[in-house]
Amino acid sequence: MFTKSRVSLKVAIIILIVLTLGAICLIWGNYKSTQKEIDSLSQGFDKIIGKVIKEKVLYKINEGNGKIISSQMVISEGSTVFSLLGELSQKENFKLETKEYKEMGILVESIDGVKNGTDNNYWQYWINNELPMVAADKKEVKKGDKIEWKFAPAEF
């Protein structure tokens, strides 16, 4: 009877080891499957986030005194440098002064109380590091553009 008990104990241990290994394999398989799903979802989110970022423009206002206002802005068809400036002035609660010239368009005279001509500096806007030679209300923006208003000596 003593040997039968030992055999039963050995069988029980073997069964326990087999069950444990089976459980580990089952858990590992579920883990790998779940990890693949997480990776797939993560890649999908990355694509969505990348698309959203590309549908925006980076808009920056550099007052030349260390103060910079910066924002990612969603654009719609027909958005101009000036229309986005108006949206940003409402969002950030700063005053905007302009003057309209029939032939040329709208000239920005003051942003956030900083007026053209102060210390011989003037408001100029740049798109993707280029200075356009057209009024801000005439310049449409595209997805991914980087727009910056600079208060600096005139470049023209």
Order of alpha helices (4+ residues) and beta strands (2+ residues): alpha-beta-beta-alpha-beta-beta-beta-beta-beta
